[in-house]
Amino acid sequence: MTATFLGLSLALAGLFARPTPVKLPESDVVPRLEKRADGTNVLELHTLVCVIQEGEPDALPYTAKVPAECEKVNRVSAELRRKNFKRLRIRAGKYLIRSVNANVPWATGFELRGELDVGLPRVSATEIALGTGKEMKVILEPGQYVYLDPVSKSPSYELLVER
């Protein structure tokens, strides 16, 4: 009877034990979000010359005078750099995505779309001048998305939206 009681006690203790914290894969980043009073989350993404900072925080500081130069840089080096890309992970819900042209000398763009599921929400912006940003409201559903600057032909970066 004592062995049965001890076995039951250990089993119950396992039910109430603290779960071990889930460690994100090294390539995943949970971005800092601003929460508005209406429950909308603000996700700010910064376009630098040839890259989007949040997707590639360790990227080299590229220089280019025109989008075609970024297209060439990314065509030659994006696949080599891809192993260092960071996938953003956020929860599904209402978002205001703010795309900021942080240092690009031409007007940039922004696009967010489902990576494999074309039925997922999609947003885009054009003509984002140096030092300005554009805001896009969207309700993000769970799924795998990609985001990029189509003007500079930046690589596609990943955004995982979870329940």
Secondary structure as a PSIPRED ss2 file (coil, helix, strand):
# PSIPRED VFORMAT (PSIPRED V4.0)

   1 M C   1.000  0.000  0.000
   2 T H   0.000  1.000  0.000
   3 A H   0.000  1.000  0.000
   4 T H   0.000  1.000  0.000
   5 F H   0.000  1.000  0.000
   6 L H   0.000  1.000  0.000
   7 G H   0.000  1.000  0.000
   8 L H   0.000  1.000  0.000
   9 S H   0.000  1.000  0.000
  10 L H   0.000  1.000  0.000
  11 A H   0.000  1.000  0.000
  12 L H   0.000  1.000  0.000
  13 A H   0.000  1.000  0.000
  14 G H   0.000  1.000  0.000
  15 L H   0.000  1.000  0.000
  16 F H   0.000  1.000  0.000
  17 A C   1.000  0.000  0.000
  18 R C   1.000  0.000  0.000
  19 P C   1.000  0.000  0.000
  20 T C   1.000  0.000  0.000
  21 P C   1.000  0.000  0.000
  22 V C   1.000  0.000  0.000
  23 K C   1.000  0.000  0.000
  24 L C   1.000  0.000  0.000
  25 P C   1.000  0.000  0.000
  26 E C   1.000  0.000  0.000
  27 S C   1.000  0.000  0.000
  28 D E   0.000  0.000  1.000
  29 V E   0.000  0.000  1.000
  30 V C   1.000  0.000  0.000
  31 P C   1.000  0.000  0.000
  32 R C   1.000  0.000  0.000
  33 L C   1.000  0.000  0.000
  34 E E   0.000  0.000  1.000
  35 K E   0.000  0.000  1.000
  36 R C   1.000  0.000  0.000
  37 A C   1.000  0.000  0.000
  38 D C   1.000  0.000  0.000
  39 G C   1.000  0.000  0.000
  40 T C   1.000  0.000  0.000
  41 N E   0.000  0.000  1.000
  42 V E   0.000  0.000  1.000
  43 L E   0.000  0.000  1.000
  44 E E   0.000  0.000  1.000
  45 L E   0.000  0.000  1.000
  46 H E   0.000  0.000  1.000
  47 T E   0.000  0.000  1.000
  48 L E   0.000  0.000  1.000
  49 V C   1.000  0.000  0.000
  50 C C   1.000  0.000  0.000
  51 V E   0.000  0.000  1.000
  52 I E   0.000  0.000  1.000
  53 Q C   1.000  0.000  0.000
  54 E C   1.000  0.000  0.000
  55 G C   1.000  0.000  0.000
  56 E C   1.000  0.000  0.000
  57 P C   1.000  0.000  0.000
  58 D C   1.000  0.000  0.000
  59 A C   1.000  0.000  0.000
  60 L C   1.000  0.000  0.000
  61 P C   1.000  0.000  0.000
  62 Y C   1.000  0.000  0.000
  63 T C   1.000  0.000  0.000
  64 A C   1.000  0.000  0.000
  65 K C   1.000  0.000  0.000
  66 V C   1.000  0.000  0.000
  67 P H   0.000  1.000  0.000
  68 A H   0.000  1.000  0.000
  69 E H   0.000  1.000  0.000
  70 C H   0.000  1.000  0.000
  71 E H   0.000  1.000  0.000
  72 K H   0.000  1.000  0.000
  73 V H   0.000  1.000  0.000
  74 N H   0.000  1.000  0.000
  75 R H   0.000  1.000  0.000
  76 V H   0.000  1.000  0.000
  77 S H   0.000  1.000  0.000
  78 A H   0.000  1.000  0.000
  79 E H   0.000  1.000  0.000
  80 L H   0.000  1.000  0.000
  81 R H   0.000  1.000  0.000
  82 R H   0.000  1.000  0.000
  83 K H   0.000  1.000  0.000
  84 N H   0.000  1.000  0.000
  85 F C   1.000  0.000  0.000
  86 K C   1.000  0.000  0.000
  87 R E   0.000  0.000  1.000
  88 L E   0.000  0.000  1.000
  89 R E   0.000  0.000  1.000
  90 I E   0.000  0.000  1.000
  91 R E   0.000  0.000  1.000
  92 A C   1.000  0.000  0.000
  93 G E   0.000  0.000  1.000
  94 K E   0.000  0.000  1.000
  95 Y E   0.000  0.000  1.000
  96 L E   0.000  0.000  1.000
  97 I E   0.000  0.000  1.000
  98 R E   0.000  0.000  1.000
  99 S E   0.000  0.000  1.000
 100 V E   0.000  0.000  1.000
 101 N E   0.000  0.000  1.000
 102 A C   1.000  0.000  0.000
 103 N C   1.000  0.000  0.000
 104 V C   1.000  0.000  0.000
 105 P C   1.000  0.000  0.000
 106 W C   1.000  0.000  0.000
 107 A C   1.000  0.000  0.000
 108 T E   0.000  0.000  1.000
 109 G E   0.000  0.000  1.000
 110 F E   0.000  0.000  1.000
 111 E E   0.000  0.000  1.000
 112 L E   0.000  0.000  1.000
 113 R E   0.000  0.000  1.000
 114 G E   0.000  0.000  1.000
 115 E C   1.000  0.000  0.000
 116 L C   1.000  0.000  0.000
 117 D C   1.000  0.000  0.000
 118 V C   1.000  0.000  0.000
 119 G C   1.000  0.000  0.000
 120 L C   1.000  0.000  0.000
 121 P C   1.000  0.000  0.000
 122 R C   1.000  0.000  0.000
 123 V E   0.000  0.000  1.000
 124 S E   0.000  0.000  1.000
 125 A E   0.000  0.000  1.000
 126 T E   0.000  0.000  1.000
 127 E E   0.000  0.000  1.000
 128 I E   0.000  0.000  1.000
 129 A C   1.000  0.000  0.000
 130 L C   1.000  0.000  0.000
 131 G C   1.000  0.000  0.000
 132 T C   1.000  0.000  0.000
 133 G E   0.000  0.000  1.000
 134 K E   0.000  0.000  1.000
 135 E E   0.000  0.000  1.000
 136 M E   0.000  0.000  1.000
 137 K E   0.000  0.000  1.000
 138 V E   0.000  0.000  1.000
 139 I E   0.000  0.000  1.000
 140 L E   0.000  0.000  1.000
 141 E C   1.000  0.000  0.000
 142 P C   1.000  0.000  0.000
 143 G E   0.000  0.000  1.000
 144 Q E   0.000  0.000  1.000
 145 Y E   0.000  0.000  1.000
 146 V E   0.000  0.000  1.000
 147 Y E   0.000  0.000  1.000
 148 L E   0.000  0.000  1.000
 149 D C   1.000  0.000  0.000
 150 P C   1.000  0.000  0.000
 151 V C   1.000  0.000  0.000
 152 S C   1.000  0.000  0.000
 153 K C   1.000  0.000  0.000
 154 S C   1.000  0.000  0.000
 155 P C   1.000  0.000  0.000
 156 S C   1.000  0.000  0.000
 157 Y E   0.000  0.000  1.000
 158 E E   0.000  0.000  1.000
 159 L E   0.000  0.000  1.000
 160 L E   0.000  0.000  1.000
 161 V E   0.000  0.000  1.000
 162 E E   0.000  0.000  1.000
 163 R C   1.000  0.000  0.000
